[in-house]
Amino acid sequence: MSDTAAPAPASGSREAEILSRLGTRLVVLVGMMGAGKSTIGRRLAARLQLPFIDADAEIEAAAGMTIPEIFEVHGEPHFRDGEARVIARLLESGPAVLATGGGAFMREETRSRVHAKAVSLWLKADAEIIMRRVRRRADRPLLQTTDPEATVGRLLAEREPLYSHADLTIASREVPHDRVVDECLEALHARLCREDADASENVAGAVR
Ligand code: S3P
């Protein structure tokens, strides 16, 4: 786990309103490899003055091995079980911003835990952007195939219907990071204000 400590956002600001409505919940970023979950998550956390947590880094710390090593030595099913356990633990440590690995949200159990403990945000990137970003690094075992482009296409087709269960969706694209972060803040703010409005309407309805 890491970084925070600057002064709290100014009272009355959009960030302060998000924080107060979030309570102990986390903001959980989901989406494909290369969608920018860690980059955007880190900046979003800084804007909200919340800790940023990277689930993949926590899994590596818990296992004492890198993700490629876990896949190689124990296989993907073992990695997925560890991933679900680590995320369940991290979901108890809100408020924070949590970036999850691209496959984590595929598990029903993880989706329902995230739903209970967090506001989830899908950073949606298309295949072309994903390929451009993941090409730079060789640390994603699922993409060590003869045709990584076809693999990304297949994974997107399988995963997008499940990523779409996230509370919010923001397009991740080649614009300055701060613009995407602003869009995340705007969407979070709208969502959390709506929750509040719905809650007061329910109370008014019950009293009527
Ligand atoms: C995976 C994504 C990776 C990492 C692992 C598996 C996936 O995380 O968890 O290599 O199944 O999409 P990032 O999405 O942070 O690259």
Boltz pocket constraint, residues with backbone or C-beta under 6 A from the ligand:
constraints:
  - pocket:
      binder: B
      contacts: [[A, 31], [A, 32], [A, 33], [A, 34], [A, 37], [A, 56], [A, 67], [A, 100], [A, 101], [A, 102], [A, 103], [A, 104], [A, 139], [A, 140], [A, 141], [A, 142]]
      max_distance: 6.0
